[in-house]
Amino acid sequence: MSNWQQPVLALAALAQACAAVKQLARHGQLSEEFNRDALLNSVLQQQPESFTAIYGGTANLQFGLKVLLAQIGATREKDVEITRYMVGALALARRLERKPQALQKLGERITQLERQQSQFMFEQGTVISGMAGAYSDFISPLGRPLQIHGKPALLQQQTIQNQIRALLLVAIRSAILWRQVGGKRRHFLFSRRRMVATALELLRNAHPSSPDSESSV
């Protein structure tokens, strides 16, 4: 992969997870295009064969690439709410990286969850609950929590809360990966056109045949 493809894919995963959070909070369910399980499984990939293997392949991030293009491209389709979640996840990732002990403990918890899924065949709902617990234990204490907008009746449901927290954990993992593969905040100012071009290229390769209330989490 080129030097730009990995950071853009990490941002696409971040955008896809944040868009999924918005969808869940407002509608209580996700359509197939969000590829929820691929996003969630990315957190459990501790020793992937390649960068794209973290997300099960670029095809699983097609929707995220479209969301990212809408956010950073020269369009009028920007979603302020998704942007806010993305910025919040990037900020939480930076705070987490400044807390090596918390980062280590989070890694140990994720390893335990991966073992529960792979060796003991825990149900997905149990793994999601565990990921939500990891978010609450290691991310929430880092500072001011993200405010999630949505329908109160949905945000009060434990299953929705768990999915939202698990997806925010996906977003933060992707934000950390973005920094690890060379992503920098200045790229949003000085390299936006390059990022857009890379996202379009990745999207074309994935499609070779195609031209309100608040809840703290």
VOGU-3710 file (C-alpha; in Angstrom, 3 decimals, decimal comma):
1> msnwqqpvla> 0,000/0,000/0,000  1,107/3,576/-0,593  2,119/5,830/2,283  -1,274/7,545/2,074  -3,562/4,530/1,778  -3,108/3,220/5,314  -3,874/6,540/7,061  -6,880/7,112/4,803  -8,238/3,623/5,498  -7,837/4,197/9,235
11> laalaqacaa> -9,758/7,469/8,895  -12,417/5,699/6,838  -12,863/3,151/9,633  -13,065/5,997/12,126  -15,699/7,752/9,997  -17,678/4,554/9,511  -17,743/3,834/13,245  -18,839/7,395/14,035  -21,568/7,268/11,391  -22,736/3,985/12,915
21> vkqlarhgql> -22,913/5,614/16,350  -25,142/8,350/14,935  -27,363/5,820/13,175  -27,785/3,681/16,293  -28,557/6,638/18,533  -31,226/7,939/16,175  -32,691/4,754/14,698  -31,629/1,863/16,938  -30,336/-0,349/14,149  -27,714/-0,479/11,430
31> seefnrdall> -28,012/-1,428/7,789  -25,561/-3,862/6,201  -23,464/-1,073/4,641  -22,058/-0,218/8,071  -20,409/-3,672/8,334  -20,751/-3,512/12,106  -19,191/-6,888/12,834  -16,118/-6,135/10,705  -15,651/-2,892/12,616  -16,025/-4,602/15,980
41> nsvlqqqpes> -13,699/-7,448/15,016  -11,031/-4,908/14,058  -10,529/-4,118/17,741  -9,762/-7,771/18,444  -7,150/-8,047/15,667  -3,957/-7,913/17,695  -1,600/-9,573/15,178  -3,092/-9,037/11,709  -1,363/-10,354/8,601  -1,631/-6,939/6,973
51> ftaiyggtan> -3,124/-3,523/7,609  -6,243/-4,204/5,542  -6,705/-7,524/7,374  -7,505/-5,528/10,509  -10,836/-4,619/8,918  -11,282/-7,807/6,915  -10,378/-6,074/3,651  -10,887/-2,695/2,055  -14,365/-3,671/0,849  -15,644/-3,528/4,431
61> lqfglkvlla> -14,721/0,176/4,576  -16,485/1,312/1,398  -19,159/3,137/3,343  -16,554/4,761/5,588  -14,635/5,993/2,544  -17,821/7,639/1,271  -18,475/9,228/4,659  -14,884/10,452/4,822  -15,115/11,960/1,337  -18,287/13,785/2,340
71> qigatrekdv> -16,500/15,175/5,384  -13,179/16,255/3,864  -14,064/16,694/0,200  -15,304/19,802/-1,589  -18,953/18,955/-1,022  -21,914/20,407/0,813  -22,742/17,036/2,384  -20,652/17,481/5,524  -22,277/16,125/8,656  -21,388/18,284/11,656
81> eitrymvgal> -22,425/15,567/14,097  -20,183/12,917/12,542  -17,336/15,436/12,416  -17,795/16,123/16,123  -17,649/12,427/16,956  -14,536/11,979/14,805  -12,764/14,924/16,417  -13,770/13,651/19,853  -12,429/10,157/19,111  -9,128/11,597/17,850
91> alarrlerkp> -8,816/13,667/21,041  -9,572/10,664/23,273  -7,016/8,589/21,379  -4,344/11,221/22,063  -5,244/11,253/25,755  -5,103/7,468/25,907  -1,656/7,408/24,302  -0,450/9,751/27,053  -1,561/7,177/29,650  0,655/4,139/28,953
101> qalqklgeri> -0,654/2,231/31,964  -4,267/2,639/30,847  -3,282/1,735/27,287  -1,564/-1,425/28,503  -4,529/-2,467/30,616  -6,886/-1,821/27,720  -4,707/-4,026/25,527  -4,843/-6,794/28,120  -8,638/-6,529/28,287  -8,917/-6,703/24,500
111> tqlerqqsqf> -6,654/-9,756/24,423  -8,946/-11,399/26,944  -12,001/-10,572/24,820  -10,324/-11,961/21,714  -9,584/-15,200/23,559  -13,178/-15,430/24,751  -14,411/-15,067/21,199  -11,910/-17,336/19,436  -11,409/-20,080/22,012  -14,647/-20,143/23,951
121> mfeqgtvisg> -17,007/-19,004/21,174  -18,678/-16,322/23,270  -21,740/-14,847/21,589  -21,325/-11,514/19,821  -23,557/-9,768/22,341  -21,264/-10,874/25,163  -18,187/-9,618/23,324  -19,904/-6,294/22,585  -20,765/-5,972/26,255  -17,130/-6,633/27,116
131> magaysdfis> -15,941/-4,018/24,656  -18,424/-1,524/26,092  -17,093/-2,298/29,553  -13,533/-1,717/28,349  -14,583/1,671/26,966  -16,224/2,611/30,262  -13,251/1,440/32,322  -10,374/2,890/30,312  -11,696/5,591/27,955  -14,462/7,334/29,879
141> plgrplqihg> -12,134/8,317/32,788  -9,793/10,145/30,391  -11,807/13,334/30,395  -15,043/14,924/29,357  -17,242/12,214/27,795  -18,560/12,438/24,265  -22,131/13,677/24,085  -24,177/11,386/21,852  -27,341/12,840/20,349  -30,327/10,604/19,699
151> kpallqqqti> -33,719/9,429/20,811  -33,965/9,113/24,623  -35,894/5,832/24,374  -33,037/4,320/22,373  -30,173/5,800/24,373  -31,646/4,344/27,562  -31,507/0,787/26,197  -28,541/-1,198/27,478  -28,020/-3,018/24,172  -27,846/0,286/22,285
161> qnqiralllv> -25,514/1,787/24,888  -23,218/-1,232/24,609  -23,077/-1,062/20,828  -22,376/2,678/20,876  -19,545/2,321/23,382  -18,097/-0,632/21,449  -18,196/1,372/18,207  -16,540/4,333/19,912  -13,799/1,921/20,969  -13,469/1,001/17,282
171> airsailwrq> -13,190/4,695/16,448  -10,466/5,248/19,037  -8,523/2,160/17,913  -8,691/3,452/14,347  -7,573/6,902/15,499  -4,542/5,336/17,187  -3,785/3,310/14,059  -4,064/6,491/11,997  -1,330/8,107/14,081  0,801/4,948/14,046
181> vggkrrhflf> 0,861/4,829/10,237  1,791/8,490/9,883  -1,487/10,383/10,159  -1,092/13,929/11,458  -3,538/16,720/12,210  -1,788/19,031/9,779  -2,782/16,700/6,944  -6,355/17,964/7,283  -5,092/21,449/6,464  -2,255/20,901/4,005
191> srrrmvatal> -2,853/17,468/2,454  -6,623/17,312/2,121  -6,571/17,013/-1,667  -4,124/14,118/-1,454  -6,340/12,379/1,110  -9,407/12,873/-1,093  -7,583/11,495/-4,131  -6,433/8,458/-2,144  -9,936/7,806/-0,798  -11,359/7,989/-4,330
201> ellrnahpss> -8,687/5,581/-5,562  -9,431/3,109/-2,762  -13,148/3,377/-3,483  -12,611/2,724/-7,192  -10,469/-0,305/-6,395  -13,190/-1,622/-4,117  -15,691/-1,081/-6,948  -13,761/-2,023/-10,066  -16,953/-2,263/-12,117  -18,406/1,065/-10,996
211> pdsessv> -17,408/4,494/-12,301  -32,647/14,955/20,340  -31,366/14,420/23,382  -27,885/13,808/24,691  -26,253/10,897/26,451  -22,721/10,841/27,837  -20,664/7,753/26,994
//
